[in-house]
Amino acid sequence: MPAQKTCPHCGVIGDVIRWGKTTQKRIRYRCLSCRKTFTNRTGTIRHRTRITDQQWRLLAQLVSIRTCPSGADLAKLFQKHTNTGQHYRRMVRQILPSSTAGEKLSGLAEIDETTMKHIWIGGAKSRITKQIKLSPLQNRNSATLTNFVDNLLDKNTSAFTDEWRGYNELRYSRKHFTICHAREFVSRECSGIHTNGIEGVWGHAKPKAVHTYRGYPKLTEFLREICFQFNFSYPERVAYLTARFSRPTTNT
């Protein structure tokens, strides 16, 4: 039995009839309760856009690639204006999960900070699950970094950092291992002491911003995209975007 249509305006299920087609040849429906018309795109991110459903499916596949095309490249592919392609990229970034979403990291985690757009960014990467979390920081003093680590890491999680003095307070709340980057990047005494995992995240994010975006877009949305690419497999990313493209939009 086919699924019953739900009116995106009033939420009534089933009390819907077909009501011709739109000028774009899409099937239109009418709700018998609120008397409003709608299509399968009404209320979704695809509403009032000028690319086909097939192109939306292709968009989900393309932006799920870790080295995804820029907005300008998408515009050329869809034969649209450059601003249109960039608009689609912004729309996608806005529906991605938060860069700090999910459970706290457990087990072993690497911590580091860097600057983007002259703003300090803190990063944490789990060695167990390979999950990452990124967040803007006001500064990198001891209080800020300790609070950042405690918010993202489980209390029993061991932290690996460089020797920046802002991390000194971590030793009082958890196991804390440091590496001196002025001397080495992997400890000679113990090869497990390093921060190469989170450093690799910076190595991916910064060139991507420069070469793909010609500078950073809205920073929080950029951090969402980086976490999305690292925290989910390619099939998971495609499935997530495909589903979100068809569901009513919500504030994220």
C-alpha positions in Angstrom: 0.0 0.0 0.0 1.5 3.3 -1.0 2.5 5.8 1.8 -0.1 8.5 2.4 0.9 12.1 1.7 1.3 14.5 4.6 0.5 18.1 4.1 3.6 20.2 4.9 1.4 23.2 5.8 -1.0 21.7 8.4 0.4 18.3 9.0 -2.7 16.3 8.1 -2.0 12.8 6.8 -3.9 11.3 3.9 -6.5 14.0 3.3 -4.7 15.0 0.1 -5.6 14.8 -3.6 -3.6 15.3 -6.8 -4.1 18.9 -8.2 -2.5 19.0 -11.6 1.1 19.9 -12.2 3.3 23.0 -11.7 4.9 25.0 -14.5 8.0 22.9 -14.0 5.9 19.7 -14.7 6.1 18.5 -11.1 3.1 16.8 -9.6 1.1 19.1 -7.4 -1.2 18.1 -4.4 -3.9 19.9 -2.5 -4.8 19.4 1.1 -8.6 19.1 1.7 -8.2 20.4 5.2 -6.3 23.7 4.8 -6.9 24.0 1.0 -3.3 24.7 0.3 -1.3 23.2 -2.5 2.2 21.7 -2.4 4.7 19.5 -4.2 7.2 17.0 -2.9 9.7 19.9 -2.6 7.5 22.2 -0.5 9.2 22.9 2.9 12.5 21.1 1.9 15.8 22.6 1.0 14.9 21.9 -2.7 12.0 24.2 -2.6 12.2 27.0 -5.3 15.5 25.7 -6.7 16.1 25.3 -10.4 17.9 22.0 -10.6 16.2 18.7 -11.2 15.8 15.9 -8.7 18.4 13.9 -10.5 20.9 16.8 -10.2 20.1 17.0 -6.4 21.0 13.3 -6.1 24.2 14.0 -8.0 24.9 17.0 -5.7 24.7 14.7 -2.7 27.2 12.4 -4.2 29.6 15.1 -5.2 29.7 17.1 -2.0 30.2 13.9 0.0 33.6 13.4 -1.6 36.3 14.6 0.8 37.9 16.7 -2.0 34.5 17.9 -3.1 34.1 20.4 -6.0 33.8 24.1 -5.3 30.6 26.1 -5.9 32.0 27.4 -9.2 32.7 23.8 -10.4 29.1 22.8 -9.5 27.8 25.8 -11.4 29.6 24.7 -14.5 28.4 21.1 -14.1 24.8 22.2 -13.7 25.2 25.0 -16.3 24.2 27.7 -13.8 25.7 31.0 -12.7 28.7 30.8 -10.4 26.7 32.5 -7.6 24.1 29.7 -7.9 26.6 27.0 -7.4 28.1 28.7 -4.4 24.5 29.2 -3.0 24.0 25.4 -3.2 27.2 24.8 -1.3 26.1 27.1 1.4 22.7 25.4 1.6 24.4 22.1 2.1 26.8 23.3 4.8 23.8 24.7 6.8 22.1 21.3 7.2 25.2 19.5 8.4 25.6 18.3 12.0 27.3 20.6 14.5 31.1 20.3 14.7 30.9 19.3 18.4 27.8 17.0 18.1 27.7 13.5 19.5 29.0 11.8 22.6 32.3 12.9 24.2 35.4 11.3 22.9 36.7 8.3 24.9 39.8 6.3 25.3 42.7 8.2 23.7 42.5 11.6 22.1 44.8 14.1 20.4 44.3 17.8 21.1 45.7 20.8 19.2 44.8 24.3 18.3 45.4 26.5 15.2 44.2 29.8 13.7 41.6 30.2 10.9 40.6 33.8 9.8 42.7 35.0 12.8 40.4 33.0 15.1 41.8 30.2 17.4 40.3 26.8 16.6 40.5 23.9 19.0 40.5 20.4 17.6 40.2 16.9 19.2 40.6 13.6 17.5 39.9 10.1 19.0 42.5 7.5 18.3 39.8 4.8 18.9 36.9 5.9 16.7 38.8 8.4 14.5 36.0 10.9 15.3 37.0 14.6 15.4 35.4 17.7 17.0 36.3 21.3 16.2 35.3 24.5 17.9 36.3 28.2 17.8 38.2 29.4 20.9 38.4 32.9 22.4 42.0 32.4 23.2 44.4 29.6 24.1 45.0 30.2 27.7 44.9 27.5 30.4 41.2 28.1 31.5 39.9 28.1 27.9 41.8 25.0 26.8 41.0 23.1 29.9 37.3 23.9 29.5 37.5 23.0 25.8 39.0 19.6 26.6 36.6 18.8 29.4 33.6 19.6 27.2 34.7 17.3 24.4 36.5 14.4 26.2 35.2 11.9 28.6 36.8 12.3 32.1 38.7 9.0 31.7 40.1 9.9 28.3 43.8 10.4 28.0 44.9 13.5 26.2 47.9 13.9 23.9 49.1 17.5 23.2 52.1 19.5 22.4 54.0 21.4 25.2 52.0 24.6 25.0 51.6 25.9 28.6 47.9 26.3 28.2 47.6 22.5 28.5 49.4 22.3 31.8 46.2 22.1 33.9 45.1 18.9 32.2 47.5 16.8 34.3 45.3 17.4 37.3 42.1 16.0 35.8 43.2 13.2 33.4 46.2 11.4 32.0 48.1 13.8 29.9 51.0 13.1 27.5 53.0 15.8 25.7 55.4 16.0 22.7 57.9 18.8 22.1 57.4 19.8 18.5 60.6 21.9 18.6 62.6 18.7 19.0 60.5 15.9 17.5 57.0 15.0 16.2 57.0 11.4 17.5 58.5 10.6 20.9 61.8 8.7 20.7 61.0 7.0 24.0 57.4 6.0 23.1 56.1 6.1 19.5 52.5 6.4 20.7 53.1 9.9 22.0 52.3 12.3 19.1 49.6 14.5 17.7 49.9 13.6 14.1 46.3 12.6 13.7 44.9 16.1 14.6 47.7 17.7 12.7 46.5 15.8 9.6 43.1 17.4 10.0 44.7 20.8 9.8 46.7 19.6 6.8 43.4 18.8 5.0 41.3 21.7 6.2 43.6 24.7 5.5 44.5 23.9 1.8 40.9 23.0 1.2 39.8 26.5 2.4 42.4 28.3 0.3 42.1 26.3 -2.9 38.4 25.3 -2.9 36.8 28.3 -1.3 39.4 31.0 -2.1 39.4 31.8 1.7 37.0 30.5 4.4 33.3 30.8 4.1 31.3 31.3 7.4 33.7 29.6 9.8 31.3 27.6 11.9 29.8 26.1 8.7 33.2 25.3 7.4 34.0 23.4 10.6 30.8 21.5 10.2 31.8 20.4 6.8 35.3 19.2 7.9 33.9 17.2 10.8 31.2 15.7 8.5 33.8 14.5 6.0 36.0 12.9 8.7 33.3 11.5 11.0 31.2 9.6 8.4 32.1 7.2 5.6 31.2 8.2 2.0 28.0 6.0 1.9 26.9 7.5 5.2 27.5 11.0 3.9 25.5 10.4 0.7 22.6 8.7 2.7 22.5 11.6 5.2 22.4 14.3 2.5 19.9 12.5 0.3 17.6 12.1 3.3 17.9 15.7 4.4 17.2 17.0 0.9 13.8 15.4 1.1 12.8 16.3 4.6 11.4 19.5 5.9 14.1 22.0 6.8 14.8 22.8 10.4 17.2 25.2 12.2 20.6 23.6 12.7 
